[in-house]
Amino acid sequence: MLALVRHLQIDSIVVLHDLNLASRYCDHLALLNHGKVVHQGRPDDVLRSELLEPVYGIEVRRLADGHHSHFAFGPLSP
């Protein structure tokens, strides 16, 4: 569905809780915490560990496969 919306090339507002989808399909993000905007801008500017961890209250790691970023939550496995 998000690929279709992106293909239409129209302005759209969507609410996503999946950071992986947001990083792949959105051009502009607003990171909210308790209804207030913490940061907004391009996905690369918003989806950073130092901004996400205080909001989610958990460790956030950004992984890249060369084409897309992926986010993992929680401590590293021992």
ZIURRA-V375536 format. One record per helix or strand. SS is the DSSP state (H for helix, E for strand). FROM is the first residue (numbers start at 1). TO is the last residue. If there is no record, write none. Layout:
ss:SS from:FROM to:TO
ss:SS from:FROM to:TO
This chain:
ss:H from:2 to:8
ss:H from:19 to:25
ss:E from:29 to:33
ss:E from:36 to:41
ss:H from:43 to:46
ss:H from:49 to:56
ss:E from:60 to:64
ss:E from:69 to:73
